[in-house]
């Protein structure tokens, strides 16, 4: 049994069990026999590209993940863990908020970050000489360096959003807010919160419910929920 076949057999079984599907149910979704699923899970049969593609599509995982070349289940993230050490969870956060990426870029391109790299590099290379006291001291130095880098990055990111006129208006608002500071805590201020109402047609709701109750949707949901908790 080759490496890829062995890994695939384990991951196919893992995905099926996470999705709470029987071999017969999985076979039905993939349009193969239950016996074929059994052979694949035992590593007694090497999957062809069509079967791999069907499994990848069913569970929405990458071919690289199925064959053991990556631990990232997201297809678009499959090579980034091996290259940069970035997991699906980290990449999802970067995709959800591009400001985080801007701040990280600012920190990493700051010339002062070289000191952080040097400290970390030396610590990793000479890890045997670091006792608890040395580690605490190193943590203190790194924290101080990173605090300054983060402050600089936040300053640049925030102030890059404002024009000179914006800054003047902002300062006026700040001064006005400071004058009202005492009154703010003496009185209970209740703000009306408007709620956005999204109208969805009954037909769309019905289709959504059908999708959520489908075997494929449920299988994907269970697999992604479980693997994001266990892999990273």
C-alpha positions as CSV (number, residue, x, y, z in Angstrom):
1,X,0.0,0.0,0.0
2,X,1.5,3.3,-1.1
3,X,1.6,6.5,1.1
4,X,-1.2,8.3,-0.8
5,X,-3.5,5.2,-0.8
6,X,-2.9,4.7,2.9
7,X,-3.6,8.3,3.8
8,X,-6.7,8.4,1.5
9,X,-8.1,5.3,3.2
10,X,-7.8,6.9,6.6
11,X,-9.2,10.3,5.5
12,X,-12.1,8.8,3.6
13,X,-13.2,6.9,6.7
14,X,-12.6,9.9,8.9
15,X,-14.7,12.1,6.7
16,X,-17.5,9.6,6.4
17,X,-17.6,9.1,10.2
18,X,-17.6,12.8,10.9
19,X,-20.4,13.3,8.5
20,X,-22.2,10.4,10.2
21,X,-22.8,8.5,7.0
22,X,-22.8,4.7,6.7
23,X,-20.8,3.1,4.0
24,X,-24.0,2.5,2.1
25,X,-25.1,6.1,2.3
26,X,-21.7,7.4,1.2
27,X,-21.7,4.9,-1.7
28,X,-25.1,6.2,-2.8
29,X,-23.8,9.8,-2.8
30,X,-20.7,8.8,-4.8
31,X,-22.6,6.4,-7.0
32,X,-20.4,3.4,-6.3
33,X,-21.1,0.1,-4.4
34,X,-20.8,-0.2,-0.6
35,X,-18.2,-2.8,-1.3
36,X,-16.1,-0.3,-3.2
37,X,-16.2,2.1,-0.2
38,X,-15.1,-0.8,2.1
39,X,-12.1,-1.5,-0.2
40,X,-11.1,2.1,-0.3
41,X,-11.3,2.5,3.5
42,X,-9.2,-0.6,4.0
43,X,-6.6,0.6,1.5
44,X,-7.2,-2.4,-0.7
45,X,-8.0,-0.3,-3.7
46,X,-6.2,2.8,-5.1
47,X,-8.7,5.5,-6.1
48,X,-8.7,7.0,-9.6
49,X,-8.8,10.7,-10.3
50,X,-12.6,10.6,-10.9
51,X,-13.3,9.0,-7.6
52,X,-11.0,11.4,-5.8
53,X,-12.7,14.4,-7.5
54,X,-16.1,13.1,-6.5
55,X,-15.0,12.8,-2.8
56,X,-13.4,16.2,-2.9
57,X,-16.6,17.8,-4.3
58,X,-18.9,15.9,-1.9
59,X,-17.1,17.1,1.3
60,X,-15.7,20.3,-0.2
61,X,-12.1,19.4,0.6
62,X,-9.0,19.6,-1.5
63,X,-7.4,16.7,-3.4
64,X,-4.2,17.5,-1.6
65,X,-5.9,17.0,1.7
66,X,-7.4,13.7,0.6
67,X,-3.9,12.5,-0.4
68,X,-2.2,13.7,2.7
69,X,-0.2,16.5,1.1
70,X,-1.7,19.2,3.3
71,X,-3.7,19.5,6.5
72,X,-5.7,22.4,5.2
73,X,-9.2,21.3,4.1
74,X,-10.0,24.5,2.1
75,X,-9.2,24.0,-1.6
76,X,-7.9,27.6,-2.0
77,X,-5.7,27.2,1.1
78,X,-4.1,23.8,0.3
79,X,-0.5,25.0,-0.3
80,X,-0.3,27.9,2.1
81,X,0.2,25.8,5.3
82,X,3.3,24.0,3.9
83,X,4.7,27.3,2.4
84,X,3.9,29.8,5.1
85,X,2.5,27.8,8.1
86,X,-0.9,29.4,7.7
87,X,-3.9,27.3,8.7
88,X,-7.4,27.5,7.3
89,X,-8.5,29.4,10.5
90,X,-5.9,32.1,10.1
91,X,-6.5,32.5,6.4
92,X,-10.3,32.7,7.0
93,X,-9.6,35.6,9.4
94,X,-7.4,37.4,6.9
95,X,-10.1,37.0,4.2
96,X,-12.9,38.2,6.5
97,X,-11.0,41.4,7.5
98,X,-8.4,42.7,5.1
99,X,-7.3,45.3,7.7
100,X,-5.6,42.5,9.6
101,X,-3.5,41.8,6.6
102,X,-2.6,45.5,6.2
103,X,-1.5,45.6,9.9
104,X,0.5,42.4,9.6
105,X,2.2,43.7,6.4
106,X,3.1,47.0,8.2
107,X,4.6,45.1,11.1
108,X,6.6,42.6,8.9
109,X,8.0,45.3,6.6
110,X,9.0,47.6,9.5
111,X,12.8,47.7,9.7
112,X,12.5,47.3,13.5
113,X,11.0,43.8,13.0
114,X,14.5,42.6,12.2
115,X,15.2,42.7,15.9
116,X,12.2,40.4,16.6
117,X,13.4,38.0,13.8
118,X,16.9,37.9,15.3
119,X,15.7,37.3,18.9
120,X,13.4,34.5,17.7
121,X,16.0,33.0,15.5
122,X,18.6,32.9,18.2
123,X,16.2,31.4,20.7
124,X,15.1,28.6,18.3
125,X,18.7,27.8,17.4
126,X,20.0,27.8,21.0
127,X,16.8,26.5,22.7
128,X,18.8,24.2,25.0
129,X,20.3,27.1,26.9
130,X,17.0,28.8,27.7
131,X,15.7,28.1,31.2
132,X,12.5,29.5,32.6
133,X,14.1,32.7,33.6
134,X,15.7,33.3,30.2
135,X,12.4,32.5,28.5
136,X,10.5,35.1,30.7
137,X,13.2,37.7,29.9
138,X,13.0,36.9,26.2
139,X,9.2,37.1,26.3
140,X,9.4,40.5,28.0
141,X,11.8,41.9,25.3
142,X,9.7,40.5,22.5
143,X,6.5,41.9,24.0
144,X,8.0,45.3,24.2
145,X,9.3,45.2,20.6
146,X,6.0,43.9,19.3
147,X,4.0,46.4,21.3
148,X,5.8,49.3,19.6
149,X,5.4,47.7,16.1
150,X,1.7,47.1,16.6
151,X,1.2,50.7,17.9
152,X,3.0,52.0,14.8
153,X,1.0,49.8,12.4
154,X,-2.3,50.8,14.0
155,X,-1.4,54.4,13.9
156,X,-0.5,54.2,10.2
157,X,-3.6,52.2,9.3
158,X,-6.0,54.4,11.2
159,X,-4.7,57.7,10.2
160,X,-4.3,56.7,6.6
161,X,-8.1,56.7,6.5
162,X,-8.4,60.4,7.3
163,X,-7.9,63.6,5.3
164,X,-6.7,66.8,7.0
165,X,-10.3,68.0,7.1
166,X,-11.4,64.7,8.7
167,X,-8.7,65.1,11.4
168,X,-9.9,68.6,12.2
169,X,-13.5,67.4,12.5
170,X,-12.5,64.4,14.5
171,X,-10.6,66.6,17.0
172,X,-13.6,68.8,17.4
173,X,-15.8,65.8,18.1
174,X,-13.2,64.5,20.6
175,X,-13.1,67.8,22.5
176,X,-16.9,67.9,22.5
177,X,-17.0,64.3,23.8
178,X,-14.6,65.1,26.6
179,X,-16.7,68.0,27.8
180,X,-19.7,65.7,28.0
181,X,-17.7,62.9,29.7
182,X,-19.0,63.6,33.2
183,X,-22.6,63.9,32.2
184,X,-22.3,60.7,30.2
185,X,-21.8,58.7,33.4
186,X,-24.3,60.7,35.4
187,X,-27.2,59.9,33.2
188,X,-28.4,56.7,31.6
189,X,-28.3,57.3,27.8
190,X,-30.5,55.0,25.8
191,X,-30.0,54.9,22.1
192,X,-32.6,53.7,19.7
193,X,-31.2,50.8,17.7
194,X,-32.8,50.4,14.3
195,X,-33.1,46.8,13.1
196,X,-32.7,45.9,9.5
197,X,-35.4,43.6,8.3
198,X,-34.5,41.3,5.5
199,X,-37.4,40.1,3.4
200,X,-37.0,36.7,2.0
201,X,-39.6,35.1,-0.2
202,X,-41.2,31.8,0.9
203,X,-39.8,30.2,-2.1
204,X,-36.3,31.1,-1.2
205,X,-36.8,29.9,2.4
206,X,-38.1,26.6,1.1
207,X,-35.1,26.1,-1.2
208,X,-32.7,27.0,1.6
209,X,-34.3,24.5,4.0
210,X,-34.1,21.8,1.3
211,X,-30.5,22.5,0.7
212,X,-29.7,22.4,4.5
213,X,-31.5,19.1,4.8
214,X,-29.6,17.5,1.9
215,X,-27.1,14.8,2.6
216,X,-24.3,16.7,0.9
217,X,-24.9,19.9,2.9
218,X,-25.1,18.1,6.2
219,X,-22.0,16.0,5.4
220,X,-20.0,19.1,4.5
221,X,-21.1,21.0,7.6
222,X,-20.1,18.2,9.9
223,X,-16.8,17.6,8.3
224,X,-15.7,21.3,8.3
225,X,-17.0,21.9,11.8
226,X,-15.2,18.9,13.2
227,X,-11.9,19.2,11.4
228,X,-11.5,22.9,12.2
229,X,-11.7,22.0,15.9
230,X,-9.4,19.0,15.8
231,X,-6.6,19.7,13.2
232,X,-5.4,23.0,14.4
